[in-house]
Amino acid sequence: CWERDLNDTDYLNQLKYIQKMDIRLLVDQSCSKFGSNVYISPCEKGLAEISYKSLLHFVYSFDKYLDEVVVREADCISVILNNSTLMILIFLSTIFNRRVFVPINPNSSAKEIEYILNDTDAKLLLFDSKISDKIELVSFNQKKEWISDQKEFIKMINLKHNSSIIKSNNIPDPEF
């Protein structure tokens, strides 16, 4: 099954295409192809379905947010959230924008969290406000942002950072 004829032109072309493919190209092409089709059906109450176009809007807006808080390419972003739609959006946006995503289990102790933050040299910590007491025990001198309402955080990113790239591609504002 794994053995291939290295003279097989179709196979070699497929390999070249896959090697060139990265998450940025994949998201851009998916948006072009599927546009307003649903990408994520949130399980959280009150959060609208997220289309490919809405995902692309969030990704570019999140990049503007990261620039504002001075998180550069290849910097680490630590995220302490339960599995959620926001966690998916932050994961995709982080890797799309060439930063390093470092998830931390919300059940970790303050000592474990501090170790991970220091070991990865994280430049930003996004965390659920429900664990803010634990975060206060952590020695971390970089930017911290607590999230009390995930839907509001998504809106803030989308509204605060209205991407000119999105506007130039005629992508409508998302309906998060």
Solvent accessible surface area in square Angstrom, and as a share of the most:
residue,aa,sasa,rsa
1,C,155,0.93
2,W,232,0.81
3,E,162,0.72
4,R,129,0.47
5,D,88,0.46
6,L,130,0.65
7,N,129,0.66
8,D,50,0.26
9,T,89,0.52
10,D,104,0.54
11,Y,48,0.18
12,L,60,0.30
13,N,77,0.40
14,Q,107,0.48
15,L,63,0.31
16,K,119,0.50
17,Y,113,0.43
18,I,115,0.58
19,Q,145,0.65
20,K,156,0.66
21,M,48,0.21
22,D,62,0.32
23,I,47,0.24
24,R,66,0.24
25,L,66,0.33
26,L,88,0.44
27,V,10,0.06
28,D,51,0.26
29,Q,76,0.34
30,S,21,0.13
31,C,8,0.05
32,S,100,0.64
33,K,156,0.66
34,F,79,0.33
35,G,9,0.08
36,S,92,0.59
37,N,82,0.42
38,V,72,0.41
39,Y,83,0.32
40,I,18,0.09
41,S,77,0.50
42,P,25,0.16
43,C,120,0.72
44,E,53,0.24
45,K,204,0.87
46,G,58,0.56
47,L,21,0.10
48,A,43,0.33
49,E,102,0.46
50,I,0,0.00
51,S,20,0.13
52,Y,40,0.15
53,K,60,0.25
54,S,11,0.07
55,L,4,0.02
56,L,6,0.03
57,H,2,0.01
58,F,0,0.00
59,V,0,0.00
60,Y,25,0.09
61,S,0,0.00
62,F,0,0.00
63,D,35,0.18
64,K,84,0.36
65,Y,5,0.02
66,L,0,0.00
67,D,78,0.40
68,E,93,0.42
69,V,25,0.14
70,V,85,0.49
71,V,2,0.01
72,R,156,0.57
73,E,110,0.49
74,A,76,0.59
75,D,29,0.15
76,C,20,0.12
77,I,0,0.00
78,S,0,0.00
79,V,0,0.00
80,I,0,0.00
81,L,3,0.02
82,N,94,0.48
83,N,145,0.74
84,S,14,0.09
85,T,4,0.03
86,L,0,0.00
87,M,25,0.11
88,I,76,0.38
89,L,0,0.00
90,I,0,0.00
91,F,83,0.35
92,L,18,0.09
93,S,0,0.00
94,T,0,0.00
95,I,55,0.28
96,F,0,0.00
97,N,5,0.02
98,R,112,0.41
99,R,14,0.05
100,V,68,0.39
101,F,33,0.14
102,V,20,0.12
103,P,76,0.48
104,I,5,0.03
105,N,87,0.44
106,P,26,0.16
107,N,132,0.68
108,S,15,0.10
109,S,52,0.34
110,A,18,0.14
111,K,170,0.72
112,E,93,0.42
113,I,0,0.00
114,E,50,0.22
115,Y,147,0.56
116,I,51,0.26
117,L,1,0.01
118,N,90,0.46
119,D,99,0.51
120,T,39,0.23
121,D,83,0.43
122,A,1,0.01
123,K,53,0.23
124,L,0,0.00
125,L,0,0.00
126,L,0,0.00
127,F,9,0.04
128,D,17,0.09
129,S,28,0.18
130,K,173,0.73
131,I,25,0.13
132,S,36,0.23
133,D,110,0.57
134,K,50,0.21
135,I,4,0.02
136,E,137,0.61
137,L,136,0.68
138,V,9,0.05
139,S,68,0.44
140,F,19,0.08
141,N,146,0.75
142,Q,80,0.35
143,K,85,0.36
144,K,75,0.32
145,E,36,0.16
146,W,152,0.53
147,I,5,0.03
148,S,81,0.52
149,D,68,0.35
150,Q,44,0.19
151,K,69,0.29
152,E,89,0.40
153,F,12,0.05
154,I,0,0.00
155,K,75,0.32
156,M,56,0.25
157,I,0,0.00
158,N,7,0.04
159,L,139,0.69
160,K,112,0.48
161,H,16,0.07
162,N,83,0.42
163,S,0,0.00
164,S,80,0.51
165,I,74,0.38
166,I,0,0.00
167,K,96,0.41
168,S,86,0.56
169,N,87,0.45
170,N,132,0.68
171,I,11,0.06
172,P,83,0.52
173,D,78,0.40
174,P,25,0.16
175,E,148,0.66
176,F,20,0.08
